[in-house]
Amino acid sequence: MSDSPPPLTLAEEDLARAHCYALISRLFYAPPDAKLLESIGAAGSATEASAPDETSTSGAYTEAFIALQRACRAADLAALRQEYDDIFVGAGKALVTPYTSGYSLRNAPDRHLVALREQLSTWGLARRDAVFEVEDHVSGICDAMRWLIVGGHALEVQRAFFEEYVYTGVGPFCDAVDAHASATSFYRAAAALSRAFLRVEQEGFALLASE
């Protein structure tokens, strides 16, 4: 991905949304380090990374964040590094693929990836040569959504990308993580947090579409 656009003065709600996407992106980009676990686990309250407003769905997000805090405090770094490799990397094939093309129902995986690349290209976003992950990695999808928010792109543009690539890809990915028998409480909690936030976003965009 390219660098983020110059920072704008964002509304508090949009800033919270951008932070949520950044957190989800980091949770699944690589195994957590001690700093990340400490930062999440020591947060004074879930409001520091909460969903934008107090609705029933954002209440579920707050509960999920508290559960993630507990998982962070009880986590073992070495075990989490091993589990990340076992689940998301694997020796030949990942047990749970972090690439959203694998969850596409509308298009074949290759067509899904081509369409995503074309969309990102229209925004001037491209994968850096040093980046190993393909564009449809869960972390890349979330980072693209964060980029749209931080860049002040229209809500209709955000909604279209969310419906086409975020909700349809990241949601099933989280279900796959949750269903995997070897997933620890940390990755189950990370998946639950992500899923809860997606529901908040889905409700918000649905309200936008009804106006």
ABEGO torsion letter per residue (X at the ends): XBBBBBBBBBBAAAAAAAAAAAAAAAAAABBBBAAAAAAAAABABAAAABBABBBAAAAAAAAAAAAAAAAAAABBAAAAAAAAAAAAAEAABBABBABAAAABAABBAAAAAAAAAAAAAAAGBBBBAABABBAABAAAAAAAAAAAAAAGBBAAAAAAAAAAAAAAAAAAAAAAAAABAABBAAAAAAAAAAAAAAAAAAAAAAAAAAX
